[in-house]
Every structure is written in C-alpha cells, then in structure tokens.
Amino acid sequence: MSDTTESGRLHVLKAIEDGWEGFTKAPMSFVLFTLLSGALGLIFQVMSHGAAIRSSAGSGFNPGTVLLMIVAVIGSTVISLWAVTGLIRGAWKALSGHKPSFNDFTRWDGKAAGRLFINQVVLAIVLAIILVIAIAIGWGLLQINQVLAVIPGLVAGIVFLYLGVNQKFLPFIAIVEEGNPLDNIQSGRDVVDPSWWWMLLLLVVEVVILGIGLLLNGVGLLVASPLVICISTAAYRQLFGTEDQTGFLSEH
C-alpha cells in the first residue's frame, strides 16, 4: 500500500481546495470529456430504453431486441469504465502539478478498466450477500413478530452506509494499487475507518456540489461531476499516498 499522510486523518477542506485547484488547471478538458462521455452513455441508455419498450410490447421473443439490450448494457458499461478511468487520470495529473491533455482523458486503458470492473462486481456481490442474509433473517423473524422483522433491515442499512463510505475509494485503489478485490476492499476499511466521519462529511459536500450542478438545468453537472472527481482524488492522495503501483499514469 502507498504511504499515508502523517496525521492519518482526512482533511476535508484541504481536499476541496486541492480538488478545485486541480480542476482549474484544465477546466475545458474536464468539461468536454464529461460532455463526450455523457453523450455516448446517453446513446446506450436510449438504446436500452428502446429495447425495454419493444420487450414490453409483448410480441414474444425477438432476437433483435435481445441483441439491442446486450449491446446497450455492454456499451454503457464500457463507457462508464472509460469515463471513470479518464477522469481519475486527468485529476491525478492535475493534482500532481501537470496540465492534463485531452488525450490523457480519452486514452483507453483496458487493464485499468478491467480491474475497476472486477472490483466493482466483487463489492456488488458482497453487498448482495449481506442483503440476502438480511432478507432471510427478516423473513424468519416475521414468522415470530412483525416488529422484530424490521431489525435485520435496519442493520443491513447501517452496514450499507458504513461500506458505502469506507469503499468510496475502491475505484482509485483498483486502478492504481496492486491486490485482489477482497484485499482492496479490506484496504479501504483499514485506511478510511479512522477518518470515517470526515469521509461522510466529504460525501455530503460532494452530494451538495452535484445537487447544485443538477439544479442548474443539469448543465452544471458538466462542471460539478469532474470537480467532485478531483476532490475525491485529492482526498484519496491524502490517505493513500501518490504512488502509482500499476503504471496507470505511464504513457502508452
């Protein structure tokens, strides 16, 4: 694992300041790439919606509809991975004192995208297991008392909140650090837990920034989204250090 900061605690205000400074190094590149990736993602979402409408029409099995849905799902996934890896690369370079070029954002890194995808799938499986266990216990308690059946749901909600906060940096860990998905999830817990409440505060701030962007007719998200990535990258570098163990930032 990379070296952590001396205090071992997240400094939210510094992360926001550093993130803003990083964003201002190449604001047009950040905005244009966000616009490009968002537009491409929207195309596949429209395809998925169209396939869903055709499927709900009740015309029976249609190979064309199935193919359209498969293409839409794969396309959306690829664009999402491309967008996340591109924005993280741009933010990382900006925070390192460099002005990222548009090519830094658009360059595809299949290995990084693959690591990111696998780590996200593993985390989703972990959350699904927790949910299934909570439902099973809740169903059993429901046979005894309806009030008791609520307890597993509350516990699961608390666990989801806890993991949602300490796994915020999983995409960064997956991209720039070595290790298998379970080790990466544990790494997030080990490093973030001492700053858990500060991390929760950072998440609230980021949600507010995204909310403001959404209120500005949605266009504000073109600035808010990459800005949040820059802030998150700055926060990650505070806690985990700046070492690139996988060569993600190297020129290909």
C-alpha positions in Angstrom: 0.0 0.0 0.0 1.1 3.5 -0.6 2.3 5.7 2.3 -0.5 7.5 4.1 -0.3 11.1 5.4 1.3 11.7 8.7 -1.9 12.6 10.5 -3.7 9.6 9.1 -6.9 11.7 9.1 -8.7 13.2 6.1 -8.7 16.9 5.9 -11.9 17.8 4.1 -11.3 21.5 3.5 -7.8 20.8 2.0 -9.3 18.1 -0.3 -11.8 20.6 -1.6 -9.2 23.3 -2.1 -6.8 20.9 -3.8 -9.6 19.4 -5.9 -10.7 22.9 -7.1 -7.1 23.8 -7.9 -6.6 20.6 -9.9 -9.9 21.2 -11.8 -8.9 24.8 -12.7 -5.7 23.5 -14.4 -7.7 22.1 -17.3 -11.4 23.1 -16.9 -12.2 22.9 -20.6 -10.7 19.4 -20.9 -12.6 18.2 -17.9 -15.9 19.6 -19.1 -15.5 18.5 -22.7 -14.6 14.9 -21.7 -17.5 14.8 -19.3 -19.8 16.0 -22.1 -18.4 13.5 -24.5 -18.7 10.5 -22.2 -22.1 11.6 -21.0 -23.4 11.9 -24.6 -22.1 8.5 -25.5 -23.5 7.0 -22.4 -26.9 8.6 -23.2 -26.9 6.9 -26.6 -26.7 3.5 -25.0 -29.3 4.4 -22.4 -31.7 5.3 -25.2 -30.9 2.0 -26.8 -31.7 0.2 -23.6 -34.9 2.1 -23.1 -35.9 1.3 -26.7 -35.2 -2.4 -26.1 -37.3 -2.3 -22.9 -40.2 -0.7 -24.8 -40.0 -3.3 -27.5 -39.9 -6.1 -24.9 -42.9 -4.8 -23.0 -44.9 -4.7 -26.2 -45.5 -8.4 -25.7 -44.5 -9.5 -29.2 -42.8 -12.6 -27.9 -39.1 -13.5 -28.2 -37.3 -11.1 -30.6 -33.6 -11.8 -31.2 -33.2 -8.2 -32.4 -34.5 -6.8 -29.1 -32.2 -9.1 -27.1 -29.2 -8.1 -29.2 -30.1 -4.4 -28.8 -30.3 -4.9 -25.0 -26.9 -6.7 -24.9 -25.2 -4.0 -26.9 -26.8 -1.3 -24.7 -25.6 -3.0 -21.5 -22.1 -3.7 -22.7 -21.8 -0.2 -24.3 -23.0 1.5 -21.1 -20.5 -0.5 -19.0 -17.6 0.3 -21.3 -18.4 4.0 -21.5 -18.8 4.2 -17.7 -15.4 2.5 -17.1 -13.8 4.7 -19.7 -15.2 7.9 -18.1 -14.1 7.0 -14.6 -10.6 5.9 -15.6 -10.2 9.0 -17.8 -11.4 11.5 -15.2 -9.2 9.9 -12.5 -6.2 10.0 -14.8 -6.9 13.7 -15.6 -7.5 14.6 -12.0 -4.4 12.7 -10.8 -2.1 14.5 -13.3 -3.7 17.9 -12.5 -3.1 17.3 -8.7 0.5 16.4 -9.5 1.0 19.8 -10.9 0.6 19.0 -14.6 -2.0 20.2 -17.1 -3.7 17.1 -18.4 -4.2 17.0 -22.2 -7.5 15.8 -23.7 -5.7 12.6 -24.8 -5.0 11.9 -21.1 -8.8 11.7 -20.6 -9.7 9.8 -23.7 -6.9 7.2 -23.7 -8.4 3.7 -23.1 -6.6 1.5 -20.6 -8.1 -2.0 -20.8 -6.2 -3.3 -17.8 -7.3 -0.5 -15.5 -10.9 -0.7 -16.7 -10.8 -4.5 -16.2 -9.5 -4.1 -12.6 -12.1 -1.5 -11.9 -14.9 -3.6 -13.3 -13.9 -6.7 -11.3 -13.6 -4.8 -8.1 -17.0 -3.3 -8.5 -18.5 -6.7 -9.3 -17.0 -8.2 -6.2 -18.2 -5.4 -4.0 -21.7 -5.7 -5.5 -21.6 -9.5 -4.7 -20.6 -8.7 -1.1 -23.5 -6.2 -0.8 -25.9 -8.7 -2.4 -24.8 -11.4 0.1 -25.5 -9.0 3.0 -28.9 -8.2 1.6 -29.9 -11.8 1.1 -28.8 -12.7 4.7 -30.8 -9.7 6.0 -33.9 -10.8 4.0 -33.6 -14.4 5.1 -33.3 -13.4 8.8 -36.1 -10.8 8.4 -38.4 -13.5 6.9 -37.6 -15.8 9.8 -38.3 -13.1 12.4 -41.5 -12.2 10.6 -42.9 -15.6 11.5 -42.4 -14.7 15.1 -43.1 -10.9 15.3 -43.6 -8.2 12.7 -41.6 -5.7 14.8 -38.6 -8.0 15.0 -38.6 -8.4 11.2 -37.6 -4.7 10.9 -34.3 -5.2 12.8 -32.3 -7.0 10.0 -33.3 -4.3 7.6 -32.1 -1.6 9.9 -28.8 -3.4 10.5 -28.4 -4.0 6.8 -29.0 -0.3 6.1 -26.3 0.6 8.7 -23.9 -1.8 7.1 -24.6 -0.5 3.6 -23.9 3.1 4.9 -20.7 2.0 6.6 -19.4 0.2 3.5 -20.6 3.0 1.2 -18.4 5.4 3.0 -15.3 3.3 3.5 -15.4 1.9 0.0 -15.6 5.3 -1.7 -12.0 5.0 -2.8 -12.3 1.5 -4.2 -12.2 2.7 -7.8 -8.9 4.5 -7.1 -7.5 1.5 -5.2 -8.5 -0.8 -8.1 -6.8 1.5 -10.7 -3.5 2.5 -9.1 -2.8 -0.2 -6.4 -2.0 -3.9 -6.7 -4.0 -6.5 -4.9 -7.0 -8.7 -5.4 -10.6 -7.3 -4.9 -11.0 -8.6 -1.4 -7.7 -7.2 -0.3 -8.7 -3.9 -1.9 -12.0 -3.8 0.0 -10.1 -4.5 3.2 -7.6 -1.8 2.3 -10.4 0.7 2.1 -11.7 -0.3 5.5 -8.2 -0.2 7.1 -7.3 3.3 5.8 -10.7 5.0 5.7 -12.2 3.8 9.0 -10.1 6.2 11.2 -11.5 9.1 9.1 -14.9 7.6 8.6 -16.9 10.6 9.9 -14.7 13.0 7.9 -15.3 10.9 4.9 -19.0 11.0 5.5 -18.8 14.8 5.6 -16.8 14.8 2.3 -19.6 12.7 0.7 -22.2 15.1 1.9 -20.2 18.1 0.5 -19.9 16.2 -2.9 -23.6 15.4 -3.0 -24.3 19.1 -2.4 -22.0 20.1 -5.2 -23.7 17.6 -7.6 -27.1 18.8 -6.4 -26.2 22.4 -7.2 -25.0 21.2 -10.7 -28.3 19.4 -11.2 -30.3 22.4 -10.2 -28.5 24.5 -12.9 -30.6 22.8 -15.6 -28.4 19.8 -15.4 -25.7 21.6 -17.4 -23.9 22.4 -14.1 -23.1 18.7 -13.8 -20.6 19.2 -16.6 -18.6 21.1 -14.1 -19.8 19.5 -10.8 -19.0 15.9 -11.9 -15.3 16.4 -12.8 -14.9 18.7 -9.8 -16.1 16.0 -7.5 -13.7 13.5 -9.1 -10.9 16.0 -8.5 -11.9 16.5 -4.8 -12.1 12.7 -4.3 -8.8 12.2 -6.0 -7.2 14.8 -3.6 -8.8 13.1 -0.6 -7.5 9.7 -1.8 -4.0 11.0 -2.2 -4.2 12.4 1.3 -4.9 9.0 2.9 -3.3 6.5 0.5 -0.4 8.5 -0.9 0.6 9.2 -4.5 2.3 6.0 -5.6 1.1 4.5 -8.9 1.8 0.8 -8.4 0.2 -0.4 -11.6 1.6 2.0 -14.2 -1.8 3.5 -14.8 -0.3 7.0 -15.3 2.5 5.9 -17.6 2.3 7.0 -21.3 1.4 4.2 -23.6 
